[in-house]
Amino acid sequence: MNNYFLAFDVGGQFIKGGAFDQRGEFINSSFSFYPAKSRKSAEVILDNLTNIICNQINRILDENYLIKGIGFAFPGPFDYENGICYVKGVDKYNSIYGVNIQKEILERLSKRRIFNQISRDAIFFFQNNVSMFAMGEWKNRELDSIINRGLFLTLGNGVGSAFLENNTIITDRYDVPPNGWIYNLSFHDSIIDDYLSHRGIIRMAKEIGVAENIDEIIEKYELGDYKAIELFNKFGHYFSEVLTTINKEFKPDVIVIGGELAKIFKYYESGLMENYDDKKMPIMLSKQTELSTFKGLFEHYKRF
């Protein structure tokens, strides 16, 4: 039998899936998107997660296969050791608060025919999505051979963070915030998550009356609209404030940015760099956040 590992990157809108073969190579044809249904009832979410696993297994073309591991990169708060979700108040996964997802999914899988293709000793685990992104980027870029520590951020519906040093995620130390999470730190009149996010950009856009979605803002920016330019410069300025504050304590050797807002970095880059204290600090952009997250999940799986 040929062994396979399934990796899933869980977001608020979509869940991305992929598979690794027993040689540790990612199978490009396995890459897929699924609707997250994160605002639905607990029953719908759990059934959806179960169906996604089954669909992903069916994408393996090898006739002689066995699933030896399944890993989920899930946003926090989350009891990763026991597979219990504690996300609430962020317009996603509220209905599965306090639910043991691992137990519920395994019970559902056990009733499916395809369960026979999952090894009885298969590793089933959950890990923080940004931590897995950080591990994947660390390995893919071979950063461990040139630096000691890095700050990894994902910007999208919210801002995720991970602090990594010598191949280890740091979550409880004097120079990092609790759990390694910056999203809930106080910032101006609210928290960082309300500024360095998609909704943060949209809120600022509405305040200055430029547009109501990012594509329109970008279009206006490229046409030289001063309000759109002002908006992205302001977003970059906020970003520089956050980075400067974090760097005073953790002092990373590199900053790696992933997520949807990494794709539009060029629009707020000047606003960030103009106000950034440490202009010598290298900032890297992730080209494919989800693939790095998959890689991080596989690296974690190898530790079992």
N, C-alpha and C positions, 0 to 999 in steps of 0.2 A: 504493500500500500504506500502511496505517496502522501506525505503529510502537508497540510496547509494551515495557514493562520489568517483569520479574518480581522480586518481593522475597520473601525467606524469612527468618523469624526462627527459628533452631534452638535448641531447648531439650532438656533431658534426657528429658522425657516426651512433649512435643508439638513439632511443627514447624508454624508458622503461615505461610500463604502469601497473597499479594495481588498485584495488578497495577496499574500506572499507564499511562494512555494518553499519546499524544504531546504532549498539552497539559500534562502533568504532574499530571493529576487522578487521585486514587485511585479505583478502580472498586470501590464498596462490595460489589457482588455477587460479586467475586472473592475476598473474604476467606474463608479456609478453615483447618481444623485437620486435621492428619495425625498418626498415631502416629509417634514418633521411632525406636522400636526400637533405642534407643541401647545396650542391653545385649546385643544379638545379635552374630552373627559379622560380620566385615568385609564379606563378600559380601552378606549380608542388608541391612546398613546402606546400602551403595552402591547396591544395586538399589532400595532404598526411596527414596533421594534422587532417583534417576533417575525412578522412577515418579511421585514427587510433582511434579517439573518437568513431566512429560507431562500429568498430571491438571490442573495449574494452567493449562497452555496450553489445554487443552480447555474450560476455564471461560470463555475469551474468546469472547464471542458475535459479535463482528465477523467477517464472512466474508472480509474483505479485510485481513488482518493479517500482521505480521512481528515476531518477537521480536528486539529490538535490544540487549537487555541482561538479564542474570540476576545478581542479587546475593544473597549469603548473609551474614547476621549470625550468626557462630559464636562460641561461648565459647572462651576461651584456656585453656592456651597453644596457639598456632597460628602457623604461618608464613603470614601473610595474603598476602604478595606472591606466594608460589609455590603456595598452596592445600594446604599440608601440615598435618595435624592432629597435635598433640603433647599432647592431653589424655590423662591417665592417673591412675589411683589415686583417682578420684572417682565410681566406679560408673556411668560413662556413657562411651560412645565409646572404651573401652579397646582394642577390637579393631582400630580404624583408626589406632592410634598409628603415626606415621611414614609414613602412606599419603598419596600425592598425590591428594587427593579430586578436584581439578579435572580432572586427566588421566583418572582412572577414570570419572568421570561423563560427560565428553565422549565417551569411547570407547563407552560404553553408549548414549548418546543418538544417536550416529552410526548405530546399527543400527536405530533406530526410524523409522517412516514420518514421524512428526511432526517429525523433524529438519529436513525441508525448510522448515518454518515458522520456523526459527531462522536469522537472517541470518548469512552467512559471516563478517562482520566484527563480530558481536555481542560486546559487552563481558561477560566472565564474571569475577566477582571475589568475594573473601571479605573481610569486615571484622569487627572485634570487635563483639559484640552490644551491649555497654554504650556503646561509643563512638558507634554508630549511633543508639541510644536518645537519647544526649545531643544529637547533632546534630539529630535530629528534634524534640525538645522545644525546643531553642534556636530553631529556625525557626518551629515552630508557635506558640510563645508570643511570638515577636518579641523575645526577651530581648536580642538584640544592640543593640537601640535604647535600652535602659535600663540595662544593666549590662555589665561587662567580663569577669567570670569566674564560673563556676558549678561546683559539685560535683554529680555525677549518680550516683545509687545505684540498683541494682535488688536487691531482697530477695526471695528465693524459696528454692530448694534450696541456694543459696549467696548470697554477696553480691558483686555486680559493681560496678565503679566506673569513672568517667571524669572527668577534670579538663579543663575547657574554658575557653579564654581567647581572646577576640576571634575567635570562629568557628574556632578551631584546637584540636584535642585535644593536650594536653600529656602526654607519656609519659616524657620524659627531662630532668628539671630538678631542681635542688636542693630545691624545695619540694613535690615529689610523689614517691610511692614508685616503685620501678622498674616500668616499663610502665604506670604509673597504676593499679596493682592493689593494693587494700588487703586482699583476702581472706586472703592468706598472712602478714600481719604478726602478730607475736607479740601475744597478748592473754591476760592472766591465765595459766591453765595450758596454753594451747593457741594457736590462731590465731583471728583475727576471724571467719573463715568458720564456725567451730564454735559461734559465739555468735549472730551476726546472720543467722540462717537458719531455715528451717522445722525442720530437724533440731535446731537449737539450742533452739528452743521445746519440742519434744517431749522432748528430753533433760532439760530443767529440769522439765517436767511429770511425768516419771517419777520424778525425784528427790524431788519433794514429794508425789507420789501424788495428783495432781489429775485426770488423764485421759490418754488416749493418742492423741488426735487434736485438731486445732485447733478443729473444729466443736464438740466436746464442751466444750473449755475456754471457748470463747466463750459457749456456753449457760450454763455454770456462772457465768461472770463476770456475765452479765446477770441471774442469779438472786441475785447478791450473795455468791457463794461466796468466802470470804476467801483461799483458796489460789489460785484463778484470778486474783483481783485482784493478789495478791502476785506471781504469775508474770509477768503483763504489766508490772507496775511494775518488776520486776527486769530484764525484757527492755529496757524503755525506758531504764533506768539504764545498762545496758551500751551501748546505742545512744548515749546522751549522752556517755559516756566516749570512744567512738570518734570522734564528731564533734568534741569539744573538742580531742582530740589532733591531728586532721587540720587543723582550722581555725587552729591556732597557726602552721602552716607555710604552707599555701596561701592562707588568708584569702579564701574565696569570697564573692561578693555574694549568692548564693542557693544553697540546697540543694534539689534535685529528687529525689523518691523515687518509684520505679516498682517493678514486680514484684508478685507475689501478696501479699506482706506489706504493701504499700502500701494494699491494700484494707481492711486491718484496723487501720489507723493509729490510729483513735480509741481503741482498747483499750490501747495502750501510749503514747499521746501524753502523758498526765499524768506518767508515770514518766520520760519523756524530758525534758519541759520543766522539771520540778522540779529536775533535776540538771544542766541545760544551762547552761554559763557565759554564752553569748551569746544571751540571750533575744530580742534584737532582730533576729537573723538570720532572714530569711524562709525558711520551709520549705514547698515546694510539692509536691503529690501529682499524679502522672500518672494520668489517668483510664483511658487505654488504652495500656499500655506497648508492645504489639506494633505499633500503628498509628504511634506515634512512631518506632519502629525502622524500619518500612517507609519512613517519610518520610526518615529519615537515610540509608538505603540509596539512595534516589532522589537525594538531594542529592549523595551521593558519586558516583553514576553521572554526574551532570551535569558533573562535573569532567574527565571523559575527553575 
